[in-house]
Amino acid sequence: MSKTVMPALLWSLATSGAAAQTAYTAAAPVPPAPFIVGAYAQGSIIMAHTYAIRHLVASHPTGFEINLQRQTTGAAPWHAWYKFPKVGLALTYYDFHNPVLGYVFSASPYISKTFSRGPKHDFSFRLGAGLAYLTNPYNQETNHKNTIASSALNATLQFRFEYDYALTPHLGLLVGAGLNHYSNGATTKPNFGVNLPSVVLGLNYHQQRPAPTLASGAPLPAEIGTNFFNVSTSLGFKQRTEGDKQKYLVNSVTLAVGRRVNRKSNLLLGVEGFNDRSLKATLEDTTRAGGPQPDVKKAGVFVGHELLFGRLAFVSHLGFYVYSPYKSSTAYYERLGLKYHFTDVVFGAVDLKIHRGAADVIEFKVGAKL
């Protein structure tokens, strides 16, 4: 997902009220955001989500994680709206216990939303995205059995439920269950990715527990109930097959109308056009010389949702192709991504475009809100 901007963005959200989209000045001093330092062991299995990786699921990967997080206390209005989440950075190591796969090292900024919190417990859900380095990727000559990833550099996603119980005023026992995912987003093939359902056990050191918080007295954002327009363009690169090493440009143009429906959400409706040059190369390989070729360009309509965290938003879209002469994929597509407003007008985003659960391309996007 976001492969370059996530660490700075998430970390700054924990400490700065400037990240809020709505101007807000607290009536009382904001309590300092205490640190939490954790060390956890992880045990996993490899999920056989496709037949092409079934020969790799025999081992049971194990891992170790160190993370540093901060408890938000009210520097921005959205802290209270999300019940004062934690924001952190996790450094994770995994041994696949399989010489074909090797090891993986990852760095994942994350946000952790609490469902239930008391003086001695905290039950939360954690969502993170970042970068991973796989030590033994696919190589046609020396490691052709690794169909999981063909590049050393990959994106990683983390989903986890965690329960932290206080053993002492500063030491907490953490148990968790979740999923780690590693993939290069089809930038290089083969790229079936790997899903690791995991159980977690470890310890947290809390600088201050319970953390002080400032009750939010901020008014509702003025943008609620108002409409806006987005215009954006994106580019990405993808590889067709293992045999074709060329990276093909994929770009798009998007127009959308949106509405701020509440404190946390925007809804969108839009149209967009795509030009995937890898499809043109495929046609040239499969069409008789001089024969007619359909247009590889596509147009779609989509509905979308943005979950807002100040200037940062988690984006999800569902789209349908309304113009697609060359039937190279499903009639619909999904998109997941992270969007950041650098100003009230200019934004950037990193999105993963998907066809029926399979990565199509990572899109790097820039746009304007009008």
C-alpha positions as CSV (number, residue, x, y, z in Angstrom):
1,M,0.0,0.0,0.0
2,S,1.7,3.2,1.0
3,K,5.3,2.4,0.4
4,T,7.0,5.7,1.0
5,V,5.0,8.1,3.1
6,M,3.3,5.9,5.8
7,P,6.0,6.1,8.5
8,A,6.1,9.9,8.7
9,L,2.4,10.4,8.3
10,L,1.2,8.0,11.0
11,W,3.8,9.0,13.5
12,S,3.0,12.7,13.1
13,L,-0.7,12.0,13.6
14,A,-0.1,10.9,17.2
15,T,1.6,14.1,18.3
16,S,0.3,17.0,16.2
17,G,-3.0,18.7,16.2
18,A,-2.1,20.2,12.8
19,A,-3.1,17.0,11.1
20,A,-6.7,17.7,11.7
21,Q,-8.7,19.0,8.8
22,T,-10.8,21.1,11.1
23,A,-9.3,24.0,13.0
24,Y,-9.3,23.1,16.7
25,T,-7.8,24.7,19.8
26,A,-8.1,22.8,23.0
27,A,-9.4,24.8,26.0
28,A,-6.9,23.0,28.3
29,P,-3.3,21.9,27.8
30,V,-3.1,18.6,25.9
31,P,-1.5,15.8,28.1
32,P,1.8,14.4,26.7
33,A,1.4,11.2,24.6
34,P,3.1,8.4,26.6
35,F,5.2,5.8,24.9
36,I,4.6,2.0,24.8
37,V,7.4,-0.4,23.9
38,G,6.6,-4.0,23.0
39,A,8.4,-7.2,22.2
40,Y,6.4,-10.2,20.8
41,A,6.9,-13.7,19.5
42,Q,4.8,-14.9,16.6
43,G,3.8,-18.3,15.2
44,S,2.1,-18.7,11.8
45,I,1.0,-21.0,9.1
46,I,1.1,-20.3,5.3
47,M,-2.4,-20.0,3.9
48,A,-2.8,-21.9,0.6
49,H,-5.0,-19.2,-1.1
50,T,-4.1,-20.5,-4.6
51,Y,-3.0,-23.8,-6.0
52,A,0.2,-22.3,-7.3
53,I,1.7,-22.0,-3.8
54,R,0.5,-25.3,-2.3
55,H,4.0,-26.8,-2.5
56,L,5.2,-24.1,-0.1
57,V,2.7,-24.5,2.8
58,A,4.3,-27.4,4.7
59,S,6.4,-25.2,7.0
60,H,5.3,-23.2,10.0
61,P,6.9,-19.7,10.0
62,T,7.9,-18.1,13.3
63,G,8.7,-14.5,14.0
64,F,9.7,-11.8,16.4
65,E,8.5,-8.2,16.6
66,I,9.6,-5.1,18.3
67,N,7.4,-2.0,18.2
68,L,7.2,1.5,19.5
69,Q,3.8,3.3,19.9
70,R,2.3,6.4,21.4
71,Q,-1.1,6.7,23.0
72,T,-3.0,9.7,21.5
73,T,-4.4,12.0,24.2
74,G,-6.3,14.7,22.4
75,A,-4.0,16.9,20.3
76,A,-6.4,16.7,17.4
77,P,-10.3,16.3,17.4
78,W,-10.2,12.9,15.7
79,H,-8.3,11.4,18.6
80,A,-11.5,11.5,20.7
81,W,-13.7,10.5,17.8
82,Y,-11.8,7.2,17.6
83,K,-11.6,6.7,21.4
84,F,-7.9,7.8,21.5
85,P,-6.2,5.2,19.3
86,K,-2.5,4.2,19.5
87,V,-0.1,5.0,16.6
88,G,3.1,3.0,16.2
89,L,5.8,1.4,14.2
90,A,6.4,-2.3,14.2
91,L,9.7,-4.0,13.1
92,T,9.1,-7.7,12.3
93,Y,11.3,-10.6,11.5
94,Y,10.0,-13.9,10.1
95,D,11.8,-17.2,9.4
96,F,9.8,-19.3,6.9
97,H,11.7,-22.4,7.9
98,N,11.9,-23.2,4.2
99,P,15.1,-22.6,2.1
100,V,12.9,-21.7,-0.9
101,L,11.4,-18.8,0.9
102,G,14.2,-17.7,3.3
103,Y,13.5,-14.8,5.7
104,V,11.5,-11.6,5.7
105,F,12.2,-8.3,7.5
106,S,9.5,-5.6,7.6
107,A,8.7,-2.1,8.9
108,S,5.0,-1.4,9.4
109,P,3.5,1.9,10.7
110,Y,0.1,1.2,12.2
111,I,-2.9,2.6,14.0
112,S,-4.6,0.6,16.8
113,K,-8.3,1.4,17.7
114,T,-9.6,0.4,21.1
115,F,-12.9,-1.5,21.6
116,S,-12.6,-1.7,25.3
117,R,-10.2,0.0,27.7
118,G,-10.0,-0.1,31.5
119,P,-7.3,0.5,34.2
120,K,-5.9,-3.0,33.7
121,H,-6.9,-4.1,30.1
122,D,-7.0,-2.9,26.5
123,F,-8.8,-4.8,23.7
124,S,-8.0,-3.3,20.3
125,F,-7.8,-3.8,16.5
126,R,-4.6,-2.9,14.7
127,L,-4.2,-2.0,11.0
128,G,-0.8,-1.4,9.5
129,A,1.0,-1.1,6.2
130,G,4.6,-0.7,5.2
131,L,7.6,-2.3,3.5
132,A,9.1,-5.8,3.6
133,Y,12.4,-7.3,2.4
134,L,12.3,-11.0,1.4
135,T,15.8,-12.6,1.3
136,N,15.1,-15.3,-1.3
137,P,12.7,-14.1,-4.0
138,Y,11.9,-16.0,-7.2
139,N,14.7,-16.5,-9.7
140,Q,14.0,-18.4,-12.9
141,E,17.4,-20.1,-12.8
142,T,18.2,-20.6,-9.1
143,N,14.9,-20.4,-7.2
144,H,12.0,-21.1,-9.6
145,K,9.9,-22.8,-6.9
146,N,9.2,-19.5,-5.0
147,T,6.0,-18.4,-6.7
148,I,5.1,-16.2,-3.7
149,A,7.3,-13.2,-4.6
150,S,9.6,-12.4,-7.5
151,S,11.1,-9.2,-6.0
152,A,13.0,-8.6,-2.7
153,L,11.1,-5.4,-1.9
154,N,7.4,-5.9,-1.2
155,A,4.5,-4.2,0.5
156,T,3.1,-5.6,3.8
157,L,-0.3,-5.4,5.4
158,Q,-1.1,-6.3,9.0
159,F,-4.5,-6.9,10.6
160,R,-4.5,-7.9,14.3
161,F,-6.8,-8.2,17.3
162,E,-4.8,-7.6,20.6
163,Y,-5.5,-7.9,24.3
164,D,-3.2,-6.2,26.7
165,Y,-3.5,-7.1,30.4
166,A,-1.6,-5.2,33.2
167,L,0.7,-7.4,35.2
168,T,2.2,-4.4,37.0
169,P,1.5,-0.6,36.6
170,H,4.0,-0.5,33.8
171,L,4.2,-4.1,32.4
172,G,1.4,-5.6,30.2
173,L,1.0,-9.1,28.9
174,L,-0.2,-9.0,25.2
175,V,-1.9,-11.8,23.3
176,G,-3.1,-11.4,19.8
177,A,-4.3,-13.0,16.6
178,G,-4.1,-11.6,13.1
179,L,-2.8,-11.8,9.5
180,N,0.4,-10.7,7.9
181,H,0.4,-10.3,4.1
182,Y,3.4,-9.7,1.8
183,S,3.1,-8.9,-1.9
184,N,4.7,-6.7,-4.6
185,G,1.3,-5.7,-6.1
186,A,2.1,-7.5,-9.5
187,T,4.9,-5.0,-10.2
188,T,7.0,-8.1,-10.9
189,K,5.8,-11.7,-11.6
190,P,5.2,-14.3,-10.4
191,N,3.4,-12.6,-7.5
192,F,0.9,-14.7,-5.7
193,G,1.8,-13.2,-2.4
194,V,1.8,-14.9,1.0
195,N,-0.8,-14.7,3.8
196,L,0.4,-15.7,7.3
197,P,-2.4,-16.1,9.9
198,S,-0.6,-15.6,13.2
199,V,-0.9,-15.8,17.0
200,V,1.1,-13.4,19.1
201,L,2.4,-13.4,22.6
202,G,4.6,-10.8,24.3
203,L,5.1,-8.0,26.7
204,N,4.5,-4.2,26.6
205,Y,6.2,-1.6,28.7
206,H,3.8,1.4,29.4
207,Q,5.4,4.7,30.2
208,Q,2.1,5.7,31.9
209,R,-1.0,3.6,32.4
210,P,-3.8,4.6,32.2
211,A,-2.8,7.4,29.9
212,P,-4.3,10.9,30.5
213,T,-6.7,12.1,27.9
214,L,-8.3,15.4,27.1
215,A,-12.1,15.3,26.5
216,S,-12.8,16.8,23.1
217,G,-14.9,19.9,23.1
218,A,-14.4,20.5,19.4
219,P,-17.4,21.4,17.3
220,L,-18.4,19.1,14.4
221,P,-16.4,19.8,11.3
222,A,-17.9,22.5,9.1
223,E,-17.6,20.3,6.0
224,I,-20.2,17.8,7.2
225,G,-23.1,17.8,4.7
226,T,-21.1,19.7,2.0
227,N,-20.1,18.4,-1.4
228,F,-16.7,18.5,-3.1
229,F,-15.0,17.4,-6.4
230,N,-11.8,15.4,-6.8
231,V,-9.7,15.3,-9.9
232,S,-6.6,13.1,-10.0
233,T,-4.2,11.2,-12.2
234,S,-2.1,8.2,-11.4
235,L,0.7,6.0,-12.8
236,G,2.0,2.5,-12.0
237,F,4.2,-0.2,-13.5
238,K,3.5,-3.9,-14.0
239,Q,5.1,-7.0,-15.5
240,R,3.1,-9.3,-17.8
241,T,4.8,-12.7,-17.2
242,E,7.9,-14.2,-15.7
243,G,9.4,-14.4,-19.2
244,D,8.8,-10.8,-20.2
245,K,11.0,-8.7,-17.9
246,Q,9.8,-5.3,-19.2
247,K,7.8,-3.0,-16.9
248,Y,4.8,-1.5,-18.6
249,L,3.3,1.9,-17.8
250,V,-0.3,1.9,-16.4
251,N,-2.0,5.3,-15.9
252,S,-5.5,6.7,-15.1
253,V,-7.5,9.8,-14.9
254,T,-10.3,10.1,-12.3
255,L,-13.2,12.6,-11.7
256,A,-15.3,12.2,-8.6
257,V,-17.9,14.0,-6.6
258,G,-17.9,13.5,-2.9
259,R,-19.8,14.4,0.3
260,R,-18.6,14.6,3.9
261,V,-21.4,12.6,5.7
262,N,-20.1,12.6,9.3
263,R,-17.0,13.2,11.4
264,K,-15.2,10.1,10.1
265,S,-16.4,9.5,6.5
266,N,-16.6,10.8,3.0
267,L,-18.7,9.1,0.3
268,L,-17.7,9.3,-3.4
269,L,-19.1,8.6,-6.8
270,G,-16.8,8.9,-9.8
271,V,-15.7,8.0,-13.4
272,E,-12.3,7.1,-14.5
273,G,-10.3,6.0,-17.6
274,F,-7.4,3.5,-17.7
275,N,-4.6,2.9,-20.2
276,D,-2.7,-0.4,-19.4
277,R,0.2,-0.7,-21.9
278,S,0.8,-4.3,-20.9
279,L,-2.5,-5.3,-22.6
280,K,-1.3,-3.8,-25.9
281,A,1.8,-6.0,-25.7
282,T,-0.3,-9.1,-25.0
283,L,-2.5,-8.3,-28.0
284,E,0.5,-8.0,-30.2
285,D,1.8,-11.4,-29.1
286,T,-1.6,-13.1,-29.6
287,T,-3.1,-11.4,-32.7
288,R,-2.3,-12.5,-36.2
289,A,-0.1,-9.9,-37.9
290,G,-2.1,-7.2,-39.6
291,G,-5.3,-8.4,-37.9
292,P,-7.7,-6.1,-36.1
293,Q,-7.1,-5.4,-32.5
294,P,-9.7,-4.1,-29.9
295,D,-9.0,-0.9,-27.9
296,V,-7.2,-1.8,-24.7
297,K,-8.3,1.4,-22.9
298,K,-11.0,1.0,-20.3
299,A,-13.5,3.3,-18.6
300,G,-15.2,2.7,-15.3
301,V,-17.6,4.1,-12.7
302,F,-17.1,3.6,-9.0
303,V,-18.5,4.2,-5.6
304,G,-16.1,4.8,-2.7
305,H,-15.6,5.5,0.9
306,E,-12.9,7.4,2.8
307,L,-12.3,6.8,6.5
308,L,-10.8,10.0,7.8
309,F,-8.0,10.4,10.3
310,G,-7.3,14.2,10.1
311,R,-5.4,14.7,6.8
312,L,-5.0,11.0,6.3
313,A,-7.7,8.7,4.9
314,F,-8.1,5.0,4.3
315,V,-9.7,4.6,0.8
316,S,-11.9,1.8,-0.5
317,H,-13.5,1.7,-4.0
318,L,-15.7,-0.7,-5.9
319,G,-15.8,0.0,-9.6
320,F,-17.4,-1.5,-12.8
321,Y,-16.0,-1.2,-16.3
322,V,-18.5,0.4,-18.7
323,Y,-16.1,0.5,-21.6
324,S,-13.8,-2.5,-22.1
325,P,-13.6,-3.7,-25.7
326,Y,-10.7,-6.1,-24.7
327,K,-11.9,-8.5,-22.0
328,S,-8.7,-9.0,-20.1
329,S,-10.2,-9.1,-16.5
330,T,-13.3,-9.2,-14.5
331,A,-16.1,-6.7,-15.2
332,Y,-15.4,-5.1,-11.8
333,Y,-12.4,-3.9,-9.8
334,E,-11.6,-3.0,-6.2
335,R,-9.2,-0.4,-4.8
336,L,-7.6,-0.1,-1.4
337,G,-5.3,2.7,-0.5
338,L,-4.0,5.6,1.7
339,K,-4.6,9.2,0.8
340,Y,-3.0,12.2,2.4
341,H,-3.9,15.9,2.0
342,F,-0.7,18.0,1.9
343,T,-2.9,21.1,1.8
344,D,-6.7,21.7,1.8
345,V,-6.5,21.3,-2.0
346,V,-3.6,19.1,-3.0
347,F,-3.5,15.4,-2.1
348,G,-1.4,12.3,-2.9
349,A,-2.3,8.6,-2.6
350,V,-0.9,5.2,-3.0
351,D,-3.6,2.6,-4.0
352,L,-3.7,-1.1,-4.8
353,K,-6.0,-1.9,-7.7
354,I,-7.4,-5.4,-7.5
355,H,-9.4,-7.8,-9.8
356,R,-11.2,-10.5,-7.8
357,G,-8.7,-10.6,-5.0
358,A,-5.6,-10.6,-7.3
359,A,-3.4,-7.5,-7.4
360,D,-3.4,-5.7,-10.7
361,V,-1.2,-2.6,-10.2
362,I,0.0,-0.3,-7.5
363,E,-1.1,3.3,-8.4
364,F,0.8,6.4,-7.3
365,K,-1.7,9.2,-7.4
366,V,-1.8,13.1,-7.2
367,G,-4.9,15.2,-7.3
368,A,-6.8,18.2,-6.2
369,K,-10.0,18.7,-4.1
370,L,-12.2,21.5,-5.5
